[in-house]
């Protein structure tokens, strides 16, 4: 099982964007933490259970951003 995944995220402009993404991703069952770096345009997700990358991408999309595995 992967315990860490990283995603390249586009469309972020400020720290609030990163917080919004982290809030959405951390609601996904199995996710322990999400840390988004707006400057690097990356989100790092730590997992306690198996979560498909597509589910994380969908959560980021729900926040209004586009993501792909990095």
C-alpha positions as a Markdown table, in Angstrom:
| # | Residue | x | y | z |
|---|---|---|---|---|
| 1 | Unk | 0.0 | 0.0 | 0.0 |
| 2 | Unk | 1.2 | 3.5 | -0.8 |
| 3 | Unk | 1.4 | 5.7 | 2.2 |
| 4 | Unk | 2.3 | 8.9 | 0.3 |
| 5 | Unk | 1.1 | 10.3 | -3.0 |
| 6 | Unk | 2.1 | 13.5 | -4.7 |
| 7 | Unk | 0.1 | 15.5 | -7.2 |
| 8 | Unk | 0.8 | 18.4 | -9.5 |
| 9 | Unk | -2.0 | 20.9 | -9.1 |
| 10 | Unk | -2.9 | 23.8 | -11.5 |
| 11 | Unk | -5.0 | 26.8 | -10.9 |
| 12 | Unk | -3.8 | 27.8 | -7.5 |
| 13 | Unk | -3.0 | 31.5 | -6.8 |
| 14 | Unk | -2.7 | 32.0 | -3.1 |
| 15 | Unk | -2.4 | 30.3 | 0.3 |
| 16 | Unk | -6.2 | 30.1 | 0.6 |
| 17 | Unk | -6.3 | 27.9 | -2.5 |
| 18 | Unk | -3.9 | 25.4 | -0.8 |
| 19 | Unk | -6.0 | 25.4 | 2.4 |
| 20 | Unk | -9.2 | 24.7 | 0.4 |
| 21 | Unk | -7.5 | 21.8 | -1.4 |
| 22 | Unk | -6.2 | 20.4 | 1.9 |
| 23 | Unk | -9.7 | 20.6 | 3.5 |
| 24 | Unk | -11.3 | 18.7 | 0.6 |
| 25 | Unk | -8.6 | 16.0 | 0.4 |
| 26 | Unk | -8.5 | 15.4 | 4.2 |
| 27 | Unk | -12.3 | 14.6 | 4.1 |
| 28 | Unk | -11.5 | 11.5 | 1.9 |
| 29 | Unk | -11.6 | 8.3 | 4.0 |
| 30 | Unk | -8.1 | 6.9 | 4.5 |
| 31 | Unk | -6.3 | 10.2 | 4.2 |
| 32 | Unk | -4.4 | 11.3 | 7.3 |
| 33 | Unk | -2.9 | 14.6 | 6.1 |
| 34 | Unk | -2.7 | 16.7 | 3.0 |
| 35 | Unk | -0.1 | 19.5 | 2.5 |
| 36 | Unk | -0.3 | 21.8 | -0.4 |
| 37 | Unk | 2.6 | 24.0 | -1.5 |
| 38 | Unk | 1.1 | 26.8 | -3.7 |
| 39 | Unk | 4.6 | 28.0 | -4.8 |
| 40 | Unk | 5.6 | 24.5 | -6.0 |
| 41 | Unk | 2.0 | 23.7 | -7.3 |
| 42 | Unk | 2.1 | 20.4 | -5.4 |
| 43 | Unk | -0.1 | 18.5 | -3.0 |
| 44 | Unk | 1.4 | 15.7 | -0.8 |
| 45 | Unk | -1.1 | 13.3 | 0.7 |
| 46 | Unk | -0.3 | 10.8 | 3.5 |
| 47 | Unk | -2.5 | 7.8 | 3.8 |
| 48 | Unk | -3.6 | 5.4 | 6.5 |
| 49 | Unk | -5.5 | 3.1 | 4.1 |
| 50 | Unk | -5.5 | 2.4 | 0.4 |
| 51 | Unk | -7.0 | 5.3 | -1.6 |
| 52 | Unk | -7.1 | 5.4 | -5.4 |
| 53 | Unk | -5.3 | 8.4 | -6.9 |
| 54 | Unk | -8.5 | 9.1 | -8.9 |
| 55 | Unk | -10.3 | 9.7 | -5.6 |
| 56 | Unk | -7.7 | 12.3 | -4.5 |
| 57 | Unk | -7.9 | 13.9 | -8.0 |
| 58 | Unk | -11.7 | 14.1 | -7.7 |
| 59 | Unk | -11.4 | 15.8 | -4.2 |
| 60 | Unk | -9.0 | 18.4 | -5.7 |
| 61 | Unk | -11.5 | 18.9 | -8.6 |
| 62 | Unk | -14.3 | 19.4 | -6.1 |
| 63 | Unk | -12.2 | 22.3 | -4.7 |
| 64 | Unk | -12.0 | 23.7 | -8.2 |
| 65 | Unk | -8.5 | 22.8 | -9.3 |
| 66 | Unk | -6.9 | 20.3 | -11.7 |
| 67 | Unk | -4.5 | 17.6 | -10.6 |
| 68 | Unk | -2.4 | 14.8 | -12.0 |
| 69 | Unk | -0.1 | 12.4 | -10.2 |
| 70 | Unk | 3.4 | 13.9 | -9.9 |
